Amino acid sequence: MKVLITGSSGGIGRAIAARFLTAGHEVVGLDRSPAALTDARYTHYRLDIRDDDRLPEIPGVQVLINCAGTQNEEDIDINLKALIRVTERYGVQENIRSVLHIGSASGHTGSEFPAYCASKGGVIAYTKNVALRIARFGATCNSLDPGGVRTSLNDCVMNDPALWAQIMAETPLRRWAAPEEIAEWAYFLTVTNTFCTGQSIVVDGGESINYRFVWKD
């Protein structure tokens, strides 16, 4: 299948792109950073997804995965508004088979930075909207909402022993997910799954059970 992934150069997005390439799919990546993957089936566009004028023509997208996101950097513009524009351009069309938004457990609990929570909460509502509109194509749309994931974005707390101990105390499984674990969920929800739609799946090791957010001052 032809898979379009935003935020494909790092963290969860890179892991998802690698997972699809390993399975033999054609992958197109959009990211502000240079390509992090080298594969004959991978095409990379270096751009800011907020810039409508730079979004390329990519016909025949069958799977769209919105992974591009930020924290405390125009969260609503990037995490929600740009996600909507990308989805309307590439996801709501007759070739689509699956759309997946990478959200956050914080969109359910509200236990993080205000604009970030608002942006991810908006993704939950928009997921249902898209699911209703692409159902006529036999396609699904869900959001995958992780808790803590071991990426460079979270180095400031992962490398602080005191804060890390607090975070682990709030996480029943006593660990955070690897990006590759989230990639497996993404693959399942977009390729294996053909019937679950309009849902927001929280994958957080039980963190949201406690509703207490710990971060560095």
C-alpha positions as CSV (number, residue, x, y, z in Angstrom):
1,M,0.0,0.0,0.0
2,K,1.0,3.6,-0.4
3,V,1.5,5.1,3.1
4,L,1.9,8.8,4.0
5,I,3.4,9.6,7.4
6,T,3.9,13.1,8.8
7,G,6.7,13.5,11.4
8,S,8.6,10.6,9.8
9,S,12.2,11.7,10.7
10,G,12.2,11.0,14.4
11,G,10.7,9.2,17.4
12,I,7.4,7.5,16.9
13,G,7.0,8.7,13.3
14,R,10.4,7.2,12.3
15,A,9.5,3.9,14.0
16,I,6.2,3.7,12.2
17,A,7.8,4.5,8.8
18,A,10.4,1.8,9.4
19,R,7.7,-0.7,10.4
20,F,5.8,-0.2,7.1
21,L,9.0,-0.3,5.0
22,T,9.9,-3.6,6.7
23,A,6.5,-5.0,5.6
24,G,7.1,-4.0,2.0
25,H,4.9,-0.9,1.7
26,E,5.6,2.3,-0.2
27,V,6.2,5.1,2.3
28,V,6.1,8.9,1.8
29,G,7.3,11.0,4.7
30,L,6.7,14.7,5.5
31,D,9.0,16.3,8.1
32,R,10.8,19.6,8.9
33,S,14.0,17.6,9.4
34,P,16.0,15.7,6.8
35,A,15.2,12.1,6.0
36,A,16.2,9.6,8.7
37,L,15.5,6.5,6.6
38,T,17.2,5.2,3.4
39,D,15.1,2.8,1.4
40,A,14.2,2.6,-2.3
41,R,10.5,2.6,-1.3
42,Y,10.8,5.7,0.8
43,T,10.2,9.3,-0.5
44,H,10.9,12.2,1.8
45,Y,9.6,15.8,1.6
46,R,11.3,18.3,3.9
47,L,8.7,20.9,4.8
48,D,6.5,22.4,7.6
49,I,3.0,20.9,7.4
50,R,1.6,24.3,8.5
51,D,2.6,25.7,5.1
52,D,-0.3,24.7,2.8
53,D,1.5,26.0,-0.3
54,R,4.3,23.5,0.1
55,L,2.2,20.4,0.6
56,P,3.1,18.2,-2.4
57,E,0.8,16.4,-4.8
58,I,0.8,12.8,-3.6
59,P,-1.8,10.8,-5.5
60,G,-3.2,7.5,-4.4
61,V,-2.6,7.6,-0.7
62,Q,-4.1,4.6,0.9
63,V,-3.0,4.9,4.5
64,L,-2.4,8.3,6.2
65,I,-0.7,8.5,9.6
66,N,-0.5,11.9,11.2
67,C,2.4,11.7,13.6
68,A,3.9,15.2,13.3
69,G,3.5,17.0,16.7
70,T,5.1,19.4,19.1
71,Q,5.0,20.4,22.8
72,N,4.9,24.1,23.8
73,E,5.5,25.3,20.2
74,E,2.3,26.5,18.7
75,D,0.7,23.2,19.8
76,I,-2.8,23.9,18.4
77,D,-1.5,25.1,15.0
78,I,0.7,22.0,14.5
79,N,-1.0,19.3,16.5
80,L,-4.5,20.1,15.4
81,K,-4.9,22.7,12.6
82,A,-2.1,21.3,10.4
83,L,-3.3,17.7,11.1
84,I,-6.8,18.7,9.9
85,R,-5.4,20.3,6.7
86,V,-3.2,17.3,5.9
87,T,-6.1,14.9,6.5
88,E,-8.5,16.9,4.3
89,R,-6.0,17.0,1.5
90,Y,-4.7,13.4,1.5
91,G,-7.1,11.4,3.7
92,V,-10.7,12.2,2.6
93,Q,-10.6,10.7,-0.9
94,E,-11.7,7.5,-2.6
95,N,-8.4,5.7,-2.5
96,I,-8.1,5.9,1.3
97,R,-8.3,2.8,3.4
98,S,-7.2,4.0,6.8
99,V,-6.4,7.2,8.6
100,L,-4.6,7.2,12.0
101,H,-3.9,10.2,14.2
102,I,-1.2,10.0,16.8
103,G,-2.8,11.7,19.7
104,S,-2.0,11.6,23.4
105,A,-3.4,10.2,26.6
106,S,-3.3,13.8,27.8
107,G,-6.2,14.5,25.4
108,H,-8.3,12.2,27.7
109,T,-7.0,13.3,31.1
110,G,-6.1,16.9,30.6
111,S,-3.0,16.4,32.8
112,E,-0.4,18.2,30.8
113,F,0.2,21.7,29.4
114,P,-3.0,23.6,28.5
115,A,-2.6,24.2,24.8
116,Y,-1.1,20.7,24.3
117,C,-4.1,19.0,26.0
118,A,-6.5,21.2,24.0
119,S,-4.8,20.2,20.7
120,K,-4.9,16.5,21.5
121,G,-8.5,16.7,22.8
122,G,-9.4,18.3,19.4
123,V,-7.8,15.3,17.7
124,I,-10.2,13.0,19.5
125,A,-13.2,14.9,18.3
126,Y,-11.9,15.3,14.8
127,T,-11.2,11.5,14.6
128,K,-14.9,10.8,14.9
129,N,-15.7,13.4,12.3
130,V,-13.3,11.9,9.8
131,A,-14.5,8.3,10.5
132,L,-18.0,9.3,9.6
133,R,-17.0,10.9,6.4
134,I,-14.6,8.3,5.0
135,A,-16.9,5.3,5.9
136,R,-18.4,5.6,2.5
137,F,-15.1,4.5,1.1
138,G,-15.0,1.5,3.4
139,A,-12.2,3.2,5.3
140,T,-11.4,3.6,9.0
141,C,-10.2,6.5,11.1
142,N,-8.9,6.1,14.7
143,S,-6.5,7.9,17.0
144,L,-3.7,6.2,18.8
145,D,-3.1,8.0,22.1
146,P,0.2,7.1,23.9
147,G,1.3,8.0,27.3
148,G,5.0,8.2,27.9
149,V,7.2,7.0,25.1
150,R,11.0,6.8,25.2
151,T,11.9,9.5,22.6
152,S,14.4,12.4,22.7
153,L,11.5,14.8,23.3
154,N,11.3,13.3,26.8
155,D,15.0,13.3,27.7
156,C,14.6,16.1,30.2
157,V,12.6,13.9,32.5
158,M,14.0,10.5,31.6
159,N,17.5,11.7,32.5
160,D,16.3,13.2,35.9
161,P,16.4,10.4,38.4
162,A,14.1,12.1,40.9
163,L,11.4,13.0,38.3
164,W,11.7,9.6,36.6
165,A,11.1,7.9,40.0
166,Q,7.9,10.0,40.4
167,I,6.7,9.2,36.9
168,M,7.3,5.5,37.3
169,A,5.3,5.6,40.6
170,E,2.4,6.9,38.5
171,T,2.7,4.2,35.8
172,P,1.4,0.8,36.8
173,L,3.6,-1.1,34.3
174,R,6.6,0.8,35.7
175,R,8.0,1.6,32.2
176,W,7.4,3.8,29.2
177,A,6.8,2.4,25.7
178,A,9.5,2.1,23.1
179,P,8.6,3.9,19.8
180,E,8.6,0.4,18.1
181,E,5.8,-0.7,20.4
182,I,3.7,2.3,19.3
183,A,4.6,1.5,15.7
184,E,3.1,-2.0,16.1
185,W,-0.2,-0.5,17.3
186,A,-0.1,1.9,14.3
187,Y,0.4,-1.0,11.9
188,F,-2.4,-3.0,13.5
189,L,-4.9,-0.1,13.4
190,T,-4.3,0.8,9.8
191,V,-3.5,-2.6,8.1
192,T,-4.9,-5.4,10.2
193,N,-7.9,-3.6,11.4
194,T,-10.8,-3.1,9.0
195,F,-13.8,-2.6,11.3
196,C,-12.9,-0.5,14.4
197,T,-13.4,3.1,13.5
198,G,-14.0,6.5,15.2
199,Q,-12.2,5.3,18.3
200,S,-9.3,6.7,20.4
201,I,-7.1,4.0,21.8
202,V,-5.1,4.9,24.9
203,V,-1.7,3.0,25.1
204,D,0.0,4.3,28.3
205,G,0.9,1.4,30.6
206,G,-2.0,2.4,32.8
207,E,-0.6,5.9,33.4
208,S,-4.0,7.6,32.8
209,I,-5.5,5.6,35.7
210,N,-3.7,7.9,38.1
211,Y,-4.5,11.2,36.5
212,R,-1.3,12.9,37.9
213,F,1.1,14.5,35.5
214,V,4.8,14.9,36.5
215,W,7.2,17.1,34.6
216,K,10.3,19.2,35.1
217,D,9.9,22.8,36.4
